Structures are given as C-alpha cells and as structure tokens.
Amino acid sequence: MQPPKKALQFLRWFCRQDYLEEIEGDLFEVFRKEVEDSARKAKWKFSWRVLNYFRPEFIKTFTNCMSPLNRW
C-alpha cells in the first residue's frame, strides 16, 4: 500500500530540500502503521498531515518561477 500520489507530489513540490527527507520519512512511518488498521483512513490522514506541513518554515523559496511578461 502506497500513500496518495498527489499528496506526496505536493509535499515534494513545496517542501524545502533540507527538511524533505526527514518529513517524508516520518510521514511514511506513520502511514505504514496506520494502513494496518484502515487503508482508507491512513491515506486521508497522510494527506491531512502533508497539508499541516504547508507552513512558512517548510516552504521553498520560489524565485523566477515564471518569466516576466513581455510588454510592447
């Protein structure tokens, strides 16, 4: 059983690299324990926990994500 792909992708997109490995490891560990009781609930809780990490201290710095619009 794997955690939800969209939640994992979102975590990898926003999370700073220096925190990602530790956070991901913790989330996977809890997920594996909870999936034994209920896979559906474990997936829901995994996604919820990913959203809880969406805080300023864990968010990457996004610079120049989009090129400036050309003006005439």
Secondary structure, DSSP 8 states (H G I E B T S, - for coil): ----HHHHHHHHHHB-HHHHHHHHHHHHHHHHHHHTT-HHHHHHHHHHHHHHT-SGGGB----S-S------
